[in-house]
Amino acid sequence: FAVLICYPDHTSFAPLTAFLIGLGVTIAMIVFTPLFHFVGLDKIPLFNLLFDLLVIALVAFLLLSFLTFTISPKPLERLKNGDYPTRSDINRGLERFGVYNFDKNFKRGIDTAIEGVSRGVEEVKAIAVKEENQ
């Protein structure tokens, strides 16, 4: 769904198209996995990595090629021309999926996590000092 987030100017049929592409790729992987196992390719980690990267690239290419967008040129042409998604594009894409104020909420979540870790470190230090004094 990174394509749908990075390029939010898609039509209402885009999520359905993305689902159908994902379904097709899933079925292809279900068909190829036993074949790779039979041939013995599934035991080669480099092959597995390259196959996974190939599938990811194929899905991205299919999404960029076949999704319907309200903008012109299509995202694949924009990428070829060096026109990459901006932060505002990503924010609009996230908002289409119901994620609002991502930057602010993400920063707040990180600050809360850092505060919690700091408290935990202080508690561990206090326990260590307490045990040392006994």
N, CA, C and O atoms as CSV, one atom per row, in Angstrom:
chain,resi,resn,atom,element,x,y,z
A,1,PHE,N,N,0.811,-1.206,0.000
A,1,PHE,CA,C,0.000,0.000,0.000
A,1,PHE,C,C,0.853,1.269,0.000
A,1,PHE,O,O,0.322,2.379,0.043
A,2,ALA,N,N,2.159,1.102,-0.048
A,2,ALA,CA,C,3.035,2.275,-0.084
A,2,ALA,C,C,2.756,3.123,-1.325
A,2,ALA,O,O,2.852,4.349,-1.273
A,3,VAL,N,N,2.415,2.484,-2.426
A,3,VAL,CA,C,2.107,3.237,-3.651
A,3,VAL,C,C,0.857,4.086,-3.437
A,3,VAL,O,O,0.810,5.239,-3.863
A,4,LEU,N,N,-0.151,3.522,-2.782
A,4,LEU,CA,C,-1.384,4.274,-2.535
A,4,LEU,C,C,-1.143,5.436,-1.582
A,4,LEU,O,O,-1.808,6.467,-1.684
A,5,ILE,N,N,-0.200,5.283,-0.658
A,5,ILE,CA,C,0.102,6.357,0.292
A,5,ILE,C,C,0.962,7.424,-0.370
A,5,ILE,O,O,0.708,8.616,-0.197
A,6,CYS,N,N,1.980,7.012,-1.125
A,6,CYS,CA,C,2.880,7.985,-1.748
A,6,CYS,C,C,2.228,8.757,-2.893
A,6,CYS,O,O,2.608,9.892,-3.181
A,7,TYR,N,N,1.256,8.141,-3.535
A,7,TYR,CA,C,0.548,8.786,-4.652
A,7,TYR,C,C,-0.949,8.790,-4.340
A,7,TYR,O,O,-1.689,7.928,-4.816
A,8,PRO,N,N,-1.395,9.768,-3.537
A,8,PRO,CA,C,-2.790,9.766,-3.063
A,8,PRO,C,C,-3.820,10.199,-4.103
A,8,PRO,O,O,-5.021,10.138,-3.840
A,9,ASP,N,N,-3.373,10.630,-5.270
A,9,ASP,CA,C,-4.307,11.105,-6.289
A,9,ASP,C,C,-4.834,9.950,-7.142
A,9,ASP,O,O,-4.791,10.000,-8.371
A,10,HIS,N,N,-5.327,8.922,-6.474
A,10,HIS,CA,C,-5.863,7.775,-7.201
A,10,HIS,C,C,-7.380,7.790,-7.124
A,10,HIS,O,O,-7.968,8.455,-6.272
A,11,THR,N,N,-7.995,7.053,-8.018
A,11,THR,CA,C,-9.453,7.004,-8.035
A,11,THR,C,C,-9.956,6.044,-6.959
A,11,THR,O,O,-9.167,5.394,-6.273
A,12,SER,N,N,-11.257,5.967,-6.824
A,12,SER,CA,C,-11.836,5.097,-5.795
A,12,SER,C,C,-11.677,3.615,-6.132
A,12,SER,O,O,-11.874,2.765,-5.264
A,13,PHE,N,N,-11.325,3.296,-7.371
A,13,PHE,CA,C,-11.118,1.899,-7.757
A,13,PHE,C,C,-9.706,1.399,-7.439
A,13,PHE,O,O,-9.444,0.201,-7.544
A,14,ALA,N,N,-8.807,2.283,-7.057
A,14,ALA,CA,C,-7.418,1.907,-6.825
A,14,ALA,C,C,-7.262,0.862,-5.716
A,14,ALA,O,O,-6.518,-0.100,-5.912
A,15,PRO,N,N,-7.927,1.001,-4.560
A,15,PRO,CA,C,-7.768,-0.051,-3.546
A,15,PRO,C,C,-8.230,-1.420,-4.030
A,15,PRO,O,O,-7.612,-2.431,-3.696
A,16,LEU,N,N,-9.303,-1.469,-4.809
A,16,LEU,CA,C,-9.766,-2.743,-5.365
A,16,LEU,C,C,-8.732,-3.313,-6.338
A,16,LEU,O,O,-8.447,-4.511,-6.316
A,17,THR,N,N,-8.182,-2.465,-7.177
A,17,THR,CA,C,-7.144,-2.910,-8.108
A,17,THR,C,C,-5.931,-3.426,-7.348
A,17,THR,O,O,-5.363,-4.454,-7.716
A,18,ALA,N,N,-5.524,-2.722,-6.287
A,18,ALA,CA,C,-4.384,-3.159,-5.474
A,18,ALA,C,C,-4.674,-4.508,-4.833
A,18,ALA,O,O,-3.800,-5.372,-4.765
A,19,PHE,N,N,-5.902,-4.684,-4.363
A,19,PHE,CA,C,-6.285,-5.964,-3.762
A,19,PHE,C,C,-6.200,-7.091,-4.792
A,19,PHE,O,O,-5.682,-8.168,-4.497
A,20,LEU,N,N,-6.708,-6.843,-5.994
A,20,LEU,CA,C,-6.687,-7.881,-7.031
A,20,LEU,C,C,-5.260,-8.218,-7.461
A,20,LEU,O,O,-4.947,-9.384,-7.701
A,21,ILE,N,N,-4.393,-7.212,-7.560
A,21,ILE,CA,C,-2.988,-7.470,-7.883
A,21,ILE,C,C,-2.349,-8.288,-6.768
A,21,ILE,O,O,-1.622,-9.245,-7.037
A,22,GLY,N,N,-2.616,-7.916,-5.519
A,22,GLY,CA,C,-2.084,-8.680,-4.389
A,22,GLY,C,C,-2.586,-10.108,-4.371
A,22,GLY,O,O,-1.831,-11.032,-4.070
A,23,LEU,N,N,-3.853,-10.293,-4.691
A,23,LEU,CA,C,-4.425,-11.638,-4.749
A,23,LEU,C,C,-3.765,-12.472,-5.849
A,23,LEU,O,O,-3.452,-13.644,-5.641
A,24,GLY,N,N,-3.560,-11.875,-6.999
A,24,GLY,CA,C,-2.901,-12.579,-8.098
A,24,GLY,C,C,-1.475,-12.979,-7.761
A,24,GLY,O,O,-1.041,-14.087,-8.077
A,25,VAL,N,N,-0.748,-12.076,-7.120
A,25,VAL,CA,C,0.631,-12.388,-6.729
A,25,VAL,C,C,0.642,-13.473,-5.659
A,25,VAL,O,O,1.510,-14.346,-5.675
A,26,THR,N,N,-0.303,-13.429,-4.736
A,26,THR,CA,C,-0.391,-14.465,-3.696
A,26,THR,C,C,-0.656,-15.831,-4.312
A,26,THR,O,O,-0.037,-16.820,-3.920
A,27,ILE,N,N,-1.558,-15.891,-5.258
A,27,ILE,CA,C,-1.855,-17.164,-5.928
A,27,ILE,C,C,-0.615,-17.662,-6.678
A,27,ILE,O,O,-0.314,-18.855,-6.662
A,28,ALA,N,N,0.097,-16.749,-7.331
A,28,ALA,CA,C,1.318,-17.149,-8.049
A,28,ALA,C,C,2.355,-17.699,-7.073
A,28,ALA,O,O,3.033,-18.678,-7.382
A,29,MET,N,N,2.483,-17.089,-5.916
A,29,MET,CA,C,3.451,-17.580,-4.930
A,29,MET,C,C,3.024,-18.942,-4.390
A,29,MET,O,O,3.869,-19.799,-4.130
A,30,ILE,N,N,1.735,-19.144,-4.222
A,30,ILE,CA,C,1.240,-20.452,-3.761
A,30,ILE,C,C,1.559,-21.526,-4.804
A,30,ILE,O,O,1.853,-22.667,-4.448
A,31,VAL,N,N,1.503,-21.169,-6.074
A,31,VAL,CA,C,1.809,-22.126,-7.135
A,31,VAL,C,C,3.321,-22.385,-7.223
A,31,VAL,O,O,3.742,-23.530,-7.379
A,32,PHE,N,N,4.136,-21.324,-7.123
A,32,PHE,CA,C,5.574,-21.473,-7.303
A,32,PHE,C,C,6.280,-22.092,-6.100
A,32,PHE,O,O,7.302,-22.755,-6.278
A,33,THR,N,N,5.776,-21.902,-4.888
A,33,THR,CA,C,6.457,-22.401,-3.697
A,33,THR,C,C,6.657,-23.920,-3.729
A,33,THR,O,O,7.776,-24.370,-3.479
A,34,PRO,N,N,5.648,-24.726,-4.019
A,34,PRO,CA,C,5.906,-26.174,-4.101
A,34,PRO,C,C,6.872,-26.540,-5.233
A,34,PRO,O,O,7.655,-27.482,-5.108
A,35,LEU,N,N,6.811,-25.791,-6.335
A,35,LEU,CA,C,7.727,-26.039,-7.441
A,35,LEU,C,C,9.176,-25.794,-7.004
A,35,LEU,O,O,10.062,-26.599,-7.290
A,36,PHE,N,N,9.404,-24.678,-6.311
A,36,PHE,CA,C,10.747,-24.376,-5.816
A,36,PHE,C,C,11.201,-25.418,-4.801
A,36,PHE,O,O,12.376,-25.783,-4.761
A,37,HIS,N,N,10.271,-25.894,-3.986
A,37,HIS,CA,C,10.607,-26.931,-3.004
A,37,HIS,C,C,10.982,-28.230,-3.717
A,37,HIS,O,O,11.939,-28.899,-3.327
A,38,PHE,N,N,10.238,-28.582,-4.752
A,38,PHE,CA,C,10.496,-29.815,-5.497
A,38,PHE,C,C,11.875,-29.779,-6.158
A,38,PHE,O,O,12.598,-30.775,-6.150
A,39,VAL,N,N,12.232,-28.629,-6.727
A,39,VAL,CA,C,13.515,-28.480,-7.401
A,39,VAL,C,C,14.648,-28.316,-6.391
A,39,VAL,O,O,15.806,-28.574,-6.719
A,40,GLY,N,N,14.332,-27.895,-5.178
A,40,GLY,CA,C,15.344,-27.715,-4.138
A,40,GLY,C,C,15.859,-26.294,-4.019
A,40,GLY,O,O,16.817,-26.041,-3.288
A,41,LEU,N,N,15.231,-25.358,-4.733
A,41,LEU,CA,C,15.684,-23.964,-4.675
A,41,LEU,C,C,15.331,-23.284,-3.355
A,41,LEU,O,O,15.937,-22.273,-3.002
A,42,ASP,N,N,14.363,-23.825,-2.626
A,42,ASP,CA,C,13.934,-23.188,-1.384
A,42,ASP,C,C,14.999,-23.290,-0.289
A,42,ASP,O,O,14.888,-22.612,0.732
A,43,LYS,N,N,16.013,-24.112,-0.476
A,43,LYS,CA,C,17.066,-24.270,0.526
A,43,LYS,C,C,18.227,-23.301,0.309
A,43,LYS,O,O,19.185,-23.293,1.083
A,44,ILE,N,N,18.144,-22.494,-0.731
A,44,ILE,CA,C,19.207,-21.532,-1.048
A,44,ILE,C,C,18.754,-20.145,-0.575
A,44,ILE,O,O,17.858,-19.555,-1.180
A,45,PRO,N,N,19.360,-19.616,0.501
A,45,PRO,CA,C,18.914,-18.320,1.040
A,45,PRO,C,C,19.009,-17.175,0.029
A,45,PRO,O,O,18.131,-16.313,-0.008
A,46,LEU,N,N,20.057,-17.155,-0.785
A,46,LEU,CA,C,20.199,-16.088,-1.767
A,46,LEU,C,C,19.061,-16.136,-2.789
A,46,LEU,O,O,18.543,-15.092,-3.186
A,47,PHE,N,N,18.674,-17.325,-3.210
A,47,PHE,CA,C,17.545,-17.449,-4.144
A,47,PHE,C,C,16.268,-16.928,-3.501
A,47,PHE,O,O,15.500,-16.204,-4.135
A,48,ASN,N,N,16.037,-17.297,-2.233
A,48,ASN,CA,C,14.838,-16.830,-1.535
A,48,ASN,C,C,14.810,-15.309,-1.452
A,48,ASN,O,O,13.766,-14.692,-1.666
A,49,LEU,N,N,15.958,-14.701,-1.140
A,49,LEU,CA,C,16.044,-13.243,-1.057
A,49,LEU,C,C,15.766,-12.602,-2.420
A,49,LEU,O,O,14.983,-11.658,-2.525
A,50,LEU,N,N,16.414,-13.127,-3.453
A,50,LEU,CA,C,16.211,-12.562,-4.788
A,50,LEU,C,C,14.770,-12.743,-5.268
A,50,LEU,O,O,14.211,-11.857,-5.914
A,51,PHE,N,N,14.177,-13.886,-4.953
A,51,PHE,CA,C,12.782,-14.113,-5.342
A,51,PHE,C,C,11.858,-13.127,-4.623
A,51,PHE,O,O,10.951,-12.568,-5.239
A,52,ASP,N,N,12.084,-12.915,-3.335
A,52,ASP,CA,C,11.263,-11.964,-2.577
A,52,ASP,C,C,11.408,-10.546,-3.139
A,52,ASP,O,O,10.418,-9.831,-3.291
A,53,LEU,N,N,12.634,-10.150,-3.443
A,53,LEU,CA,C,12.855,-8.815,-4.009
A,53,LEU,C,C,12.194,-8.683,-5.385
A,53,LEU,O,O,11.644,-7.633,-5.717
A,54,LEU,N,N,12.251,-9.753,-6.178
A,54,LEU,CA,C,11.601,-9.746,-7.478
A,54,LEU,C,C,10.087,-9.590,-7.340
A,54,LEU,O,O,9.468,-8.851,-8.106
A,55,VAL,N,N,9.493,-10.277,-6.374
A,55,VAL,CA,C,8.047,-10.181,-6.151
A,55,VAL,C,C,7.676,-8.766,-5.714
A,55,VAL,O,O,6.689,-8.209,-6.195
A,56,ILE,N,N,8.457,-8.181,-4.809
A,56,ILE,CA,C,8.176,-6.816,-4.348
A,56,ILE,C,C,8.281,-5.833,-5.508
A,56,ILE,O,O,7.427,-4.960,-5.660
A,57,ALA,N,N,9.318,-5.967,-6.324
A,57,ALA,CA,C,9.481,-5.074,-7.477
A,57,ALA,C,C,8.337,-5.260,-8.476
A,57,ALA,O,O,7.835,-4.287,-9.039
A,58,LEU,N,N,7.931,-6.505,-8.691
A,58,LEU,CA,C,6.828,-6.784,-9.619
A,58,LEU,C,C,5.523,-6.150,-9.130
A,58,LEU,O,O,4.789,-5.545,-9.911
A,59,VAL,N,N,5.244,-6.290,-7.847
A,59,VAL,CA,C,4.017,-5.707,-7.289
A,59,VAL,C,C,4.054,-4.183,-7.419
A,59,VAL,O,O,3.062,-3.573,-7.818
A,60,ALA,N,N,5.190,-3.566,-7.086
A,60,ALA,CA,C,5.296,-2.113,-7.214
A,60,ALA,C,C,5.106,-1.676,-8.667
A,60,ALA,O,O,4.397,-0.707,-8.938
A,61,PHE,N,N,5.733,-2.387,-9.592
A,61,PHE,CA,C,5.588,-2.055,-11.012
A,61,PHE,C,C,4.134,-2.185,-11.466
A,61,PHE,O,O,3.615,-1.308,-12.156
A,62,LEU,N,N,3.479,-3.285,-11.075
A,62,LEU,CA,C,2.083,-3.484,-11.468
A,62,LEU,C,C,1.186,-2.397,-10.884
A,62,LEU,O,O,0.297,-1.888,-11.567
A,63,LEU,N,N,1.420,-2.043,-9.617
A,63,LEU,CA,C,0.603,-0.989,-9.004
A,63,LEU,C,C,0.831,0.345,-9.692
A,63,LEU,O,O,-0.124,1.062,-9.991
A,64,LEU,N,N,2.079,0.683,-9.945
A,64,LEU,CA,C,2.368,1.960,-10.593
A,64,LEU,C,C,1.865,1.991,-12.037
A,64,LEU,O,O,1.578,3.062,-12.573
A,65,SER,N,N,1.760,0.832,-12.658
A,65,SER,CA,C,1.338,0.777,-14.062
A,65,SER,C,C,-0.170,0.714,-14.241
A,65,SER,O,O,-0.712,1.332,-15.157
A,66,PHE,N,N,-0.849,-0.026,-13.377
A,66,PHE,CA,C,-2.263,-0.324,-13.641
A,66,PHE,C,C,-3.265,0.414,-12.753
A,66,PHE,O,O,-4.462,0.392,-13.043
A,67,LEU,N,N,-2.821,1.055,-11.700
A,67,LEU,CA,C,-3.766,1.824,-10.888
A,67,LEU,C,C,-4.229,3.042,-11.677
A,67,LEU,O,O,-3.478,3.611,-12.470
A,68,THR,N,N,-5.466,3.426,-11.448
A,68,THR,CA,C,-5.997,4.603,-12.130
A,68,THR,C,C,-5.809,5.823,-11.238
A,68,THR,O,O,-6.196,5.821,-10.069
A,69,PHE,N,N,-5.209,6.862,-11.806
A,69,PHE,CA,C,-4.908,8.081,-11.065
A,69,PHE,C,C,-5.601,9.261,-11.714
A,69,PHE,O,O,-5.894,9.252,-12.909
A,70,THR,N,N,-5.858,10.280,-10.905
A,70,THR,CA,C,-6.498,11.493,-11.422
A,70,THR,C,C,-5.469,12.500,-11.902
A,70,THR,O,O,-5.831,13.548,-12.436
A,71,ILE,N,N,-4.197,12.198,-11.722
A,71,ILE,CA,C,-3.141,13.117,-12.141
A,71,ILE,C,C,-2.504,12.608,-13.428
A,71,ILE,O,O,-2.625,11.435,-13.782
A,72,SER,N,N,-1.835,13.504,-14.106
A,72,SER,CA,C,-1.091,13.126,-15.296
A,72,SER,C,C,0.260,13.818,-15.206
A,72,SER,O,O,0.281,14.990,-14.831
A,73,PRO,N,N,1.335,13.221,-15.502
A,73,PRO,CA,C,1.532,11.840,-15.918
A,73,PRO,C,C,1.372,10.867,-14.752
A,73,PRO,O,O,1.363,11.257,-13.585
A,74,LYS,N,N,1.247,9.595,-15.106
A,74,LYS,CA,C,1.081,8.561,-14.084
A,74,LYS,C,C,2.351,8.462,-13.231
A,74,LYS,O,O,3.424,8.889,-13.658
A,75,PRO,N,N,2.227,7.904,-12.036
A,75,PRO,CA,C,3.383,7.827,-11.133
A,75,PRO,C,C,4.615,7.142,-11.725
A,75,PRO,O,O,5.738,7.546,-11.424
A,76,LEU,N,N,4.434,6.132,-12.546
A,76,LEU,CA,C,5.587,5.463,-13.143
A,76,LEU,C,C,6.374,6.433,-14.033
A,76,LEU,O,O,7.605,6.437,-14.023
A,77,GLU,N,N,5.654,7.249,-14.796
A,77,GLU,CA,C,6.311,8.257,-15.633
A,77,GLU,C,C,6.955,9.334,-14.768
A,77,GLU,O,O,8.041,9.821,-15.080
A,78,ARG,N,N,6.276,9.706,-13.672
A,78,ARG,CA,C,6.842,10.706,-12.771
A,78,ARG,C,C,8.143,10.199,-12.155
A,78,ARG,O,O,9.105,10.957,-12.029
A,79,LEU,N,N,8.181,8.925,-11.771
A,79,LEU,CA,C,9.412,8.358,-11.218
A,79,LEU,C,C,10.526,8.343,-12.253
A,79,LEU,O,O,11.676,8.639,-11.931
A,80,LYS,N,N,10.195,8.000,-13.496
A,80,LYS,CA,C,11.201,8.000,-14.565
A,80,LYS,C,C,11.784,9.391,-14.766
A,80,LYS,O,O,12.965,9.530,-15.085
A,81,ASN,N,N,10.958,10.428,-14.579
A,81,ASN,CA,C,11.406,11.809,-14.764
A,81,ASN,C,C,12.076,12.379,-13.514
A,81,ASN,O,O,12.486,13.540,-13.513
A,82,GLY,N,N,12.191,11.584,-12.455
A,82,GLY,CA,C,12.840,12.048,-11.225
A,82,GLY,C,C,11.932,12.861,-10.323
A,82,GLY,O,O,12.413,13.542,-9.417
A,83,ASP,N,N,10.634,12.804,-10.552
A,83,ASP,CA,C,9.658,13.539,-9.731
A,83,ASP,C,C,9.125,12.587,-8.655
A,83,ASP,O,O,8.226,11.785,-8.910
A,84,TYR,N,N,9.690,12.687,-7.456
A,84,TYR,CA,C,9.356,11.763,-6.379
A,84,TYR,C,C,8.267,12.348,-5.473
A,84,TYR,O,O,8.054,13.560,-5.470
A,85,PRO,N,N,7.576,11.495,-4.704
A,85,PRO,CA,C,6.525,12.001,-3.799
A,85,PRO,C,C,7.108,12.944,-2.755
A,85,PRO,O,O,8.222,12.750,-2.267
A,86,THR,N,N,6.337,13.959,-2.427
A,86,THR,CA,C,6.753,14.918,-1.402
A,86,THR,C,C,6.140,14.523,-0.060
A,86,THR,O,O,5.303,13.624,0.019
A,87,ARG,N,N,6.569,15.208,0.979
A,87,ARG,CA,C,6.026,14.939,2.314
A,87,ARG,C,C,4.528,15.236,2.346
A,87,ARG,O,O,3.774,14.526,3.012
A,88,SER,N,N,4.091,16.267,1.641
A,88,SER,CA,C,2.654,16.587,1.628
A,88,SER,C,C,1.860,15.501,0.903
A,88,SER,O,O,0.725,15.211,1.283
A,89,ASP,N,N,2.445,14.896,-0.137
A,89,ASP,CA,C,1.778,13.773,-0.812
A,89,ASP,C,C,1.580,12.611,0.160
A,89,ASP,O,O,0.505,12.015,0.222
A,90,ILE,N,N,2.622,12.301,0.909
A,90,ILE,CA,C,2.550,11.182,1.866
A,90,ILE,C,C,1.531,11.486,2.960
A,90,ILE,O,O,0.761,10.608,3.351
A,91,ASN,N,N,1.521,12.723,3.457
A,91,ASN,CA,C,0.539,13.090,4.485
A,91,ASN,C,C,-0.888,12.972,3.946
A,91,ASN,O,O,-1.778,12.482,4.641
A,92,ARG,N,N,-1.106,13.428,2.692
A,92,ARG,CA,C,-2.450,13.296,2.104
A,92,ARG,C,C,-2.814,11.828,1.915
A,92,ARG,O,O,-3.965,11.441,2.121
A,93,GLY,N,N,-1.831,11.005,1.521
A,93,GLY,CA,C,-2.083,9.576,1.361
A,93,GLY,C,C,-2.438,8.911,2.679
A,93,GLY,O,O,-3.326,8.060,2.728
A,94,LEU,N,N,-1.747,9.294,3.748
A,94,LEU,CA,C,-2.056,8.748,5.070
A,94,LEU,C,C,-3.447,9.184,5.523
A,94,LEU,O,O,-4.185,8.404,6.127
A,95,GLU,N,N,-3.799,10.437,5.227
A,95,GLU,CA,C,-5.127,10.933,5.606
A,95,GLU,C,C,-6.234,10.169,4.884
A,95,GLU,O,O,-7.314,9.975,5.442
A,96,ARG,N,N,-5.979,9.733,3.647
A,96,ARG,CA,C,-6.991,8.940,2.933
A,96,ARG,C,C,-7.258,7.614,3.618
A,96,ARG,O,O,-8.330,7.031,3.452
A,97,PHE,N,N,-6.272,7.127,4.401
A,97,PHE,CA,C,-6.438,5.884,5.146
A,97,PHE,C,C,-6.763,6.139,6.622
A,97,PHE,O,O,-6.743,5.213,7.433
A,98,GLY,N,N,-7.063,7.395,6.966
A,98,GLY,CA,C,-7.511,7.709,8.316
A,98,GLY,C,C,-6.422,8.043,9.312
A,98,GLY,O,O,-6.689,8.091,10.512
A,99,VAL,N,N,-5.197,8.275,8.852
A,99,VAL,CA,C,-4.098,8.638,9.751
A,99,VAL,C,C,-3.897,10.140,9.628
A,99,VAL,O,O,-3.384,10.624,8.619
A,100,TYR,N,N,-4.302,10.875,10.658
A,100,TYR,CA,C,-4.210,12.328,10.641
A,100,TYR,C,C,-3.091,12.796,11.551
A,100,TYR,O,O,-2.804,12.164,12.568
A,101,ASN,N,N,-2.455,13.909,11.185
A,101,ASN,CA,C,-1.368,14.503,11.966
A,101,ASN,C,C,-0.286,13.474,12.290
A,101,ASN,O,O,0.126,13.330,13.441
A,102,PHE,N,N,0.164,12.766,11.266
A,102,PHE,CA,C,1.125,11.686,11.477
A,102,PHE,C,C,2.400,12.193,12.135
A,102,PHE,O,O,2.897,11.575,13.077
A,103,ASP,N,N,2.939,13.314,11.651
A,103,ASP,CA,C,4.201,13.822,12.203
A,103,ASP,C,C,4.076,14.125,13.684
A,103,ASP,O,O,4.931,13.740,14.482
A,104,LYS,N,N,2.998,14.821,14.050
A,104,LYS,CA,C,2.809,15.203,15.443
A,104,LYS,C,C,2.580,13.967,16.330
A,104,LYS,O,O,3.173,13.856,17.403
A,105,ASN,N,N,1.732,13.054,15.887
A,105,ASN,CA,C,1.458,11.852,16.678
A,105,ASN,C,C,2.671,10.938,16.762
A,105,ASN,O,O,2.898,10.314,17.798
A,106,PHE,N,N,3.451,10.847,15.696
A,106,PHE,CA,C,4.652,10.011,15.709
A,106,PHE,C,C,5.665,10.572,16.694
A,106,PHE,O,O,6.262,9.829,17.472
A,107,LYS,N,N,5.859,11.906,16.658
A,107,LYS,CA,C,6.803,12.537,17.580
A,107,LYS,C,C,6.338,12.351,19.019
A,107,LYS,O,O,7.151,12.078,19.902
A,108,ARG,N,N,5.047,12.495,19.261
A,108,ARG,CA,C,4.518,12.307,20.608
A,108,ARG,C,C,4.744,10.865,21.072
A,108,ARG,O,O,5.099,10.639,22.229
A,109,GLY,N,N,4.544,9.897,20.186
A,109,GLY,CA,C,4.768,8.497,20.531
A,109,GLY,C,C,6.225,8.213,20.834
A,109,GLY,O,O,6.535,7.472,21.767
A,110,ILE,N,N,7.123,8.796,20.051
A,110,ILE,CA,C,8.567,8.613,20.295
A,110,ILE,C,C,8.947,9.243,21.627
A,110,ILE,O,O,9.690,8.643,22.403
A,111,ASP,N,N,8.446,10.452,21.904
A,111,ASP,CA,C,8.758,11.116,23.175
A,111,ASP,C,C,8.258,10.296,24.355
A,111,ASP,O,O,8.952,10.181,25.365
A,112,THR,N,N,7.063,9.727,24.241
A,112,THR,CA,C,6.516,8.888,25.307
A,112,THR,C,C,7.367,7.636,25.504
A,112,THR,O,O,7.613,7.225,26.638
A,113,ALA,N,N,7.811,7.036,24.415
A,113,ALA,CA,C,8.647,5.836,24.515
A,113,ALA,C,C,9.987,6.162,25.178
A,113,ALA,O,O,10.458,5.403,26.025
A,114,ILE,N,N,10.596,7.275,24.802
A,114,ILE,CA,C,11.875,7.670,25.398
A,114,ILE,C,C,11.697,7.950,26.880
A,114,ILE,O,O,12.540,7.570,27.692
A,115,GLU,N,N,10.605,8.611,27.234
A,115,GLU,CA,C,10.321,8.891,28.644
A,115,GLU,C,C,10.150,7.591,29.428
A,115,GLU,O,O,10.664,7.471,30.540
A,116,GLY,N,N,9.441,6.626,28.869
A,116,GLY,CA,C,9.240,5.340,29.536
A,116,GLY,C,C,10.538,4.576,29.703
A,116,GLY,O,O,10.780,3.976,30.751
A,117,VAL,N,N,11.380,4.593,28.671
A,117,VAL,CA,C,12.682,3.914,28.777
A,117,VAL,C,C,13.552,4.597,29.825
A,117,VAL,O,O,14.238,3.921,30.592
A,118,SER,N,N,13.534,5.915,29.869
A,118,SER,CA,C,14.326,6.649,30.861
A,118,SER,C,C,13.882,6.312,32.276
A,118,SER,O,O,14.713,6.119,33.163
A,119,ARG,N,N,12.561,6.241,32.490
A,119,ARG,CA,C,12.053,5.851,33.814
A,119,ARG,C,C,12.497,4.442,34.167
A,119,ARG,O,O,12.893,4.179,35.303
A,120,GLY,N,N,12.433,3.534,33.199
A,120,GLY,CA,C,12.852,2.157,33.440
A,120,GLY,C,C,14.325,2.071,33.791
A,120,GLY,O,O,14.708,1.309,34.679
A,121,VAL,N,N,15.156,2.845,33.104
A,121,VAL,CA,C,16.595,2.859,33.408
A,121,VAL,C,C,16.834,3.390,34.812
A,121,VAL,O,O,17.660,2.852,35.549
A,122,GLU,N,N,16.116,4.440,35.184
A,122,GLU,CA,C,16.275,4.999,36.537
A,122,GLU,C,C,15.852,3.988,37.602
A,122,GLU,O,O,16.501,3.880,38.643
A,123,GLU,N,N,14.772,3.249,37.352
A,123,GLU,CA,C,14.323,2.228,38.307
A,123,GLU,C,C,15.353,1.117,38.445
A,123,GLU,O,O,15.614,0.643,39.551
A,124,VAL,N,N,15.937,0.703,37.328
A,124,VAL,CA,C,16.964,-0.347,37.378
A,124,VAL,C,C,18.190,0.153,38.129
A,124,VAL,O,O,18.787,-0.589,38.908
A,125,LYS,N,N,18.567,1.407,37.899
A,125,LYS,CA,C,19.708,1.982,38.623
A,125,LYS,C,C,19.426,2.009,40.119
A,125,LYS,O,O,20.297,1.674,40.921
A,126,ALA,N,N,18.213,2.406,40.499
A,126,ALA,CA,C,17.862,2.472,41.917
A,126,ALA,C,C,17.906,1.092,42.540
A,126,ALA,O,O,18.374,0.943,43.669
A,127,ILE,N,N,17.434,0.086,41.838
A,127,ILE,CA,C,17.464,-1.294,42.364
A,127,ILE,C,C,18.901,-1.759,42.488
A,127,ILE,O,O,19.257,-2.407,43.473
A,128,ALA,N,N,19.745,-1.437,41.496
A,128,ALA,CA,C,21.157,-1.841,41.544
A,128,ALA,C,C,21.867,-1.181,42.724
A,128,ALA,O,O,22.639,-1.839,43.421
A,129,VAL,N,N,21.621,0.101,42.958
A,129,VAL,CA,C,22.247,0.800,44.095
A,129,VAL,C,C,21.750,0.215,45.403
A,129,VAL,O,O,22.528,0.031,46.340
A,130,LYS,N,N,20.464,-0.076,45.473
A,130,LYS,CA,C,19.875,-0.637,46.687
A,130,LYS,C,C,20.496,-1.999,46.989
A,130,LYS,O,O,20.823,-2.268,48.145
A,131,GLU,N,N,20.666,-2.853,46.004
A,131,GLU,CA,C,21.276,-4.166,46.199
A,131,GLU,C,C,22.759,-4.059,46.552
A,131,GLU,O,O,23.293,-4.866,47.313
A,132,GLU,N,N,23.414,-3.036,45.976
A,132,GLU,CA,C,24.842,-2.820,46.247
A,132,GLU,C,C,25.064,-2.408,47.690
A,132,GLU,O,O,26.066,-2.784,48.299
A,133,ASN,N,N,24.138,-1.641,48.240
A,133,ASN,CA,C,24.262,-1.152,49.616
A,133,ASN,C,C,23.916,-2.230,50.632
A,133,ASN,O,O,24.218,-2.060,51.813
A,134,GLN,N,N,23.316,-3.296,50.235
A,134,GLN,CA,C,22.939,-4.349,51.197
A,134,GLN,C,C,24.047,-5.294,51.450
A,134,GLN,O,O,23.892,-6.233,52.231
